[in-house]
Amino acid sequence: LGELPCSLVGEVTQSEKLVIAGADDVPVVEAALETLKEAWQKPLRW
């Protein structure tokens, strides 16, 4: 990868939620993983 720029975009924690922070480190999205999983799987159930 040599000259390609890269940076940290996240980290894995023990928390049961997804947190997406803006450039100023202030959370802009905070959602429980169980809520996100249900939203993903619900339309697939028929």
C-alpha positions as CSV (number, residue, x, y, z in Angstrom):
1,L,0.0,0.0,0.0
2,G,3.1,2.2,0.3
3,E,2.0,5.8,-0.3
4,L,-1.7,5.4,0.2
5,P,-3.1,7.5,3.1
6,C,-5.0,5.7,5.8
7,S,-6.6,6.6,9.2
8,L,-8.5,5.0,12.0
9,V,-12.3,4.9,11.3
10,G,-13.5,3.0,14.3
11,E,-12.9,0.6,17.1
12,V,-14.5,-2.5,18.6
13,T,-15.7,-2.3,22.2
14,Q,-17.7,-4.4,24.6
15,S,-20.6,-2.0,24.3
16,E,-23.9,-3.3,23.0
17,K,-24.5,-0.3,20.8
18,L,-23.2,1.3,17.6
19,V,-21.9,4.9,18.0
20,I,-20.9,7.0,15.0
21,A,-19.2,10.2,15.9
22,G,-18.6,13.3,13.7
23,A,-15.3,14.9,13.0
24,D,-15.5,16.7,16.4
25,D,-15.9,13.4,18.2
26,V,-19.5,14.2,19.1
27,P,-21.9,11.2,18.5
28,V,-24.2,11.8,15.6
29,V,-25.7,8.3,15.7
30,E,-26.2,6.0,18.7
31,A,-28.3,2.9,18.4
32,A,-28.6,-0.4,20.3
33,L,-27.3,-3.4,18.3
34,E,-30.4,-5.4,19.0
35,T,-32.5,-2.6,17.5
36,L,-30.4,-2.5,14.4
37,K,-30.4,-6.3,14.0
38,E,-34.2,-6.3,14.2
39,A,-34.6,-3.5,11.7
40,W,-32.3,-5.5,9.3
41,Q,-34.0,-8.9,9.8
42,K,-37.7,-7.9,10.1
43,P,-38.2,-7.3,6.3
44,L,-36.7,-10.7,5.5
45,R,-39.3,-12.6,7.6
46,W,-42.3,-13.7,5.6
